[in-house]
Amino acid sequence: MKESLEAMPPVSAGRFVVYGGHDRGRIRANQIGIEIEAAQAFGTGHHGTTWGCLKALDTLLKARRYERPLDIGTGTGVLAIGLAKALRRKVVATEIDPVATRIAVENARLNGVSALIEAHTADGVKALPVTRHAPYDLIVANILANPLVALAPDVERIAADRASVVLSGLLTWQRREVEAVWRTRGFVARDRLFRDGWATLVLQRRSAGAYRS
């Protein structure tokens, strides 16, 4: 495992840089470092979906101040950690796998943001720990195309006016279908990023609509 980690250099996505502990000394003061110890590329920034989400978040955070972020399917916690470091705000994070939830909590502690990340094992966003903090003005979901389609109506209910939504985990050929479904829920595409055959979508809620608890 140590050898596999050392073979992976830090990955930069805008101001964010994801690295292993062996590269801790290489992070510059103007970067937002996210230390993740994982044997697999997914969740470390090397995967095209993680990179796309971080790159999209970096652009969004430069343009607007967000108060209530939500990370759906947090995995290693990399996106939640990046948001917590950049915003210094509480980030609600969900993960369907309890083992992954525990790993995300451990990584939050490793990065010094455990007090800012509220991680829950939950399927989607219907769980009380998620709905009680709604409405959210920034939502990121790095999962898979079919779950993203199913998630649209639930996110519509917990999204704030003009909320930004970052979606990834979909292959480039799945982009149009996912976009079309979310458009029917009032979310329009503002940007699209592509890397290694994967797509990341940046959406914005088109109209106010009433938040429904």
Wavefront OBJ file of the C-alpha trace (Angstrom):
o trace
v 0.000 0.000 0.000
v 2.809 2.415 0.875
v 4.381 1.804 -2.520
v 1.092 2.418 -4.351
v 0.629 5.720 -2.510
v 4.127 6.944 -3.227
v 3.612 6.229 -6.924
v 0.779 8.781 -6.919
v 1.912 12.412 -7.040
v -0.266 15.203 -5.627
v -3.194 16.132 -7.861
v -4.148 19.788 -8.312
v -7.616 21.023 -9.216
v -7.612 24.799 -9.035
v -6.543 25.773 -5.509
v -7.229 22.279 -4.214
v -4.469 19.708 -4.074
v -5.016 16.124 -2.940
v -1.961 14.341 -1.600
v -0.720 11.469 0.534
v 1.128 11.958 3.787
v 4.469 11.353 2.070
v 3.932 14.606 0.096
v 2.824 16.752 3.039
v 5.849 19.021 2.746
v 5.171 19.828 -0.916
v 1.915 21.740 -0.364
v 2.242 25.489 -0.873
v 0.708 28.109 1.406
v -1.679 29.328 -1.298
v -3.082 25.840 -1.904
v -5.911 24.099 -0.090
v -4.352 20.783 0.832
v -6.460 17.661 1.316
v -4.537 14.731 2.749
v -6.064 11.377 1.810
v -4.452 8.022 2.471
v -6.087 5.551 0.097
v -4.728 2.639 -1.903
v -7.084 3.237 -4.839
v -7.209 6.177 -7.227
v -10.919 6.796 -6.640
v -11.307 9.335 -3.879
v -7.761 10.638 -4.033
v -8.214 13.162 -6.834
v -6.623 10.938 -9.463
v -10.035 9.795 -10.655
v -11.641 12.061 -13.270
v -14.831 12.526 -11.256
v -13.087 13.666 -8.075
v -10.877 16.030 -10.046
v -13.910 17.419 -11.897
v -15.814 18.081 -8.675
v -12.873 19.825 -7.038
v -12.223 21.938 -10.123
v -15.888 22.923 -10.321
v -16.026 23.736 -6.615
v -12.924 25.903 -6.860
v -14.566 27.993 -9.584
v -17.853 28.274 -7.692
v -16.195 29.271 -4.421
v -14.295 32.078 -6.116
v -17.547 33.600 -7.379
v -19.845 33.227 -4.395
v -19.938 32.684 -0.654
v -21.862 29.567 0.361
v -23.314 29.004 3.809
v -24.839 25.502 3.786
v -22.948 22.884 1.769
v -23.953 19.227 1.396
v -21.782 16.380 0.081
v -23.824 13.346 -1.041
v -21.879 10.094 -1.329
v -18.803 11.500 0.377
v -16.635 8.372 0.067
v -13.211 9.217 1.498
v -14.544 12.651 2.464
v -12.283 14.464 0.030
v -14.931 16.914 -1.228
v -16.384 17.604 2.209
v -12.891 18.236 3.564
v -12.100 20.604 0.705
v -15.328 22.530 1.307
v -14.739 22.713 5.054
v -11.218 24.072 4.556
v -12.250 26.591 1.925
v -15.448 27.851 3.554
v -14.759 27.282 7.254
v -18.409 26.330 7.479
v -20.111 23.147 8.648
v -20.459 20.609 5.853
v -23.073 17.870 6.017
v -21.803 14.690 4.360
v -23.676 11.467 3.661
v -22.516 8.012 2.617
v -24.535 4.820 2.171
v -21.628 2.609 3.292
v -20.951 2.803 7.061
v -17.323 1.767 6.552
v -16.809 4.660 4.142
v -18.507 7.010 6.609
v -15.990 6.005 9.246
v -13.108 6.555 6.810
v -14.456 10.009 5.946
v -14.609 10.887 9.645
v -11.018 9.691 10.119
v -9.852 11.733 7.127
v -11.641 14.812 8.452
v -9.747 14.390 11.712
v -6.473 13.917 9.831
v -7.080 17.206 8.018
v -8.040 19.127 11.150
v -11.656 19.776 10.148
v -13.537 17.149 12.153
v -15.438 19.911 13.988
v -16.733 21.225 10.654
v -17.888 17.970 9.065
v -21.090 16.244 10.122
v -20.968 12.821 8.483
v -23.936 10.436 8.427
v -24.599 7.003 7.009
v -27.684 7.601 4.895
v -29.212 6.560 1.586
v -29.692 9.761 -0.368
v -30.992 12.890 1.342
v -34.266 11.801 2.960
v -32.697 11.072 6.335
v -33.529 13.450 9.188
v -29.872 14.430 9.805
v -29.857 15.793 6.247
v -33.272 17.425 5.992
v -32.995 19.240 9.310
v -30.164 21.414 7.939
v -31.940 22.281 4.679
v -32.166 24.310 2.579
v -28.676 23.890 1.125
v -27.101 26.457 -1.197
v -24.296 24.173 -2.464
v -24.795 20.471 -3.125
v -22.243 18.077 -4.580
v -22.947 14.462 -5.483
v -20.194 12.276 -6.896
v -21.980 8.963 -7.283
v -23.235 7.254 -10.492
v -25.567 8.265 -13.321
v -28.656 6.241 -12.325
v -28.571 7.345 -8.666
v -28.075 10.927 -9.845
v -31.252 10.686 -11.926
v -33.173 9.263 -8.968
v -31.778 11.954 -6.682
v -33.129 14.947 -8.629
v -36.596 15.243 -7.018
v -35.177 14.860 -3.512
v -32.544 17.535 -4.094
v -35.226 19.833 -5.484
v -36.953 19.669 -2.102
v -33.861 20.595 -0.056
v -32.167 23.082 -2.391
v -32.192 26.792 -1.596
v -32.992 29.559 -4.061
v -30.244 29.776 -6.697
v -28.499 26.754 -5.190
v -25.459 25.454 -7.047
v -25.269 21.715 -7.698
v -22.207 19.763 -8.825
v -22.856 16.283 -10.205
v -20.322 13.660 -11.217
v -19.794 9.928 -11.440
v -21.257 9.822 -14.933
v -19.615 8.894 -18.205
v -19.579 11.512 -20.935
v -22.293 9.712 -22.942
v -24.610 9.782 -19.906
v -24.404 13.561 -19.515
v -27.374 14.545 -21.688
v -29.807 12.198 -19.956
v -28.795 13.394 -16.497
v -28.973 17.035 -17.552
v -32.421 16.526 -19.069
v -33.841 15.006 -15.897
v -32.445 17.736 -13.673
v -33.701 20.422 -16.062
v -37.260 19.221 -15.489
v -36.652 19.864 -11.790
v -35.598 23.454 -12.372
v -31.800 23.078 -12.549
v -29.975 24.428 -15.590
v -26.430 23.637 -16.676
v -23.886 26.398 -16.094
v -20.718 24.463 -16.852
v -19.456 21.040 -17.896
v -16.048 19.509 -17.268
v -14.628 16.406 -18.915
v -11.679 14.218 -17.935
v -10.688 10.672 -18.867
v -14.137 9.823 -20.231
v -15.994 11.186 -17.194
v -18.240 14.245 -17.010
v -18.893 16.733 -14.217
v -21.945 18.984 -14.405
v -22.393 22.336 -12.693
v -26.060 23.244 -12.346
v -27.947 26.116 -10.784
v -31.499 26.200 -9.537
v -33.373 28.272 -12.077
v -36.156 29.699 -9.955
v -36.949 30.104 -6.314
v -39.662 27.521 -5.770
v -40.759 26.825 -2.230
v -38.499 24.780 -0.033
v -40.578 21.868 1.162
v -39.546 20.292 4.459
l 1 2 3 4 5 6 7 8 9 10 11 12 13 14 15 16 17 18 19 20 21 22 23 24 25 26 27 28 29 30 31 32 33 34 35 36 37 38 39 40 41 42 43 44 45 46 47 48 49 50 51 52 53 54 55 56 57 58 59 60 61 62 63 64 65 66 67 68 69 70 71 72 73 74 75 76 77 78 79 80 81 82 83 84 85 86 87 88 89 90 91 92 93 94 95 96 97 98 99 100 101 102 103 104 105 106 107 108 109 110 111 112 113 114 115 116 117 118 119 120 121 122 123 124 125 126 127 128 129 130 131 132 133 134 135 136 137 138 139 140 141 142 143 144 145 146 147 148 149 150 151 152 153 154 155 156 157 158 159 160 161 162 163 164 165 166 167 168 169 170 171 172 173 174 175 176 177 178 179 180 181 182 183 184 185 186 187 188 189 190 191 192 193 194 195 196 197 198 199 200 201 202 203 204 205 206 207 208 209 210 211 212 213
